[in-house]
Amino acid sequence: TPRQAPPISDVTFLPAQSTFEAFPNPTNGGVTIRFNMSLPTPVKILLFDAKGCLVKQLNGNDSSTAYWDGGDCSGRMMPSGVYFFTCFSKGRLIGNSTGKVVIVR
């Protein structure tokens, strides 16, 4: 059963000097999400489809990158489309950390 994104009112924003990028983008397979935090901290990345359903969760674990293989939580490859990611640290949304990934199969 698809899960919806949390309502924006349930999210606490954590101001941070952070940057995020996804490459290659567009992609026909996996994508690396690179983040640069002002302080090293574990990062959770949530990926959503265009309907807002949660596709997969990635954990950054103090590194500066996370890899999404293009699959959902069950390992099924996602179809062509636009996907969005948000980045959290310590349960808080990091700054303006919503990104977009385009899959072209």
N, C-alpha and C positions, 0 to 999 in steps of 0.2 A: 504494500500500500504506500503510495507516494506521500512524503511528508512535506508540509508547506513551510516556508520561511517564517521565522518568528516575526510577530508584528513589530513595526519600528518602535512603538512605545515601550516594548520590552527590552530594548537594546540600550545599553549605556555606552556612550562614545568615549573612547580613550584617545585624547589628543596625542599624537606622536609624530616625530619627524620620520616618516616612513615613505618608501616608494615601492611600487609593485609593478611587475611586468610579466607577461606571458609570451613564450616563444617556443617554437615557431607559431605564428598566428597570422593568418589561418593555418590550420594543420589538417592532415589526413590521418593522423595517428595520435601519439601522445604529445603532451605539452609540458614544459617546465615553467613553473611559476617562481619567479625570483622576487625576494623581498629584502629590503634593506631597512632594518629597524635602528632607531637611535640607541637602544640598549639591547643586548642579547636576551631574548625571552622566547619561550615556546610559543609557537603560532599554530592555530587551527584554521584551516581553509575549508570553507563549505562551498561546494559547487552546485548550482541550480540550473534547471532547464529554463526555457523561455516562459513556461507556465508558472514558474516559482517553486516547482517540486525539487526537493533535495535529491541530487544524483549521487554525490559521494562526499566523504569527509577525508581530508588529508591532514597530517600532522607535520609541522615544520621542525619541532624539537631543537630549537636554538641554531639550526643551520640556516643558510640563506636561500635555500631552494626547496621546492617540493615538486614531485613529478606526478602528473595525472596521466594515466595510460589511455584515457578516452573511454573508460568503462564505468559502469555504475557500481553500486555496492555489491551486486551479485556477480560482477565480472563480465556482464554483457556489454558489448561495445555499443556506444551511443550512436544514433544516426546523425547525419549532417544536420547542422543547426547552430544556433547561437546559445552559448552557455555563459553564465555569470558566476563569479566567485567573490566571496567576502572573506576577510581575514580578521580573526579574533585573537586576542591575547588575554589570558587570565579572565576569560568570560566576557570581555568587552570588545566591541567593534573598534578596530584601529583606524582612526582618522577617516579619511575619504578613501576607503580601501576596497571599493567595488571595481572589479575588472571584468573584461569580456573576452571570451575565447570563441572562435568560429571553427567548427569542424566541417570539412568538405570531404566527403567520401567518394 
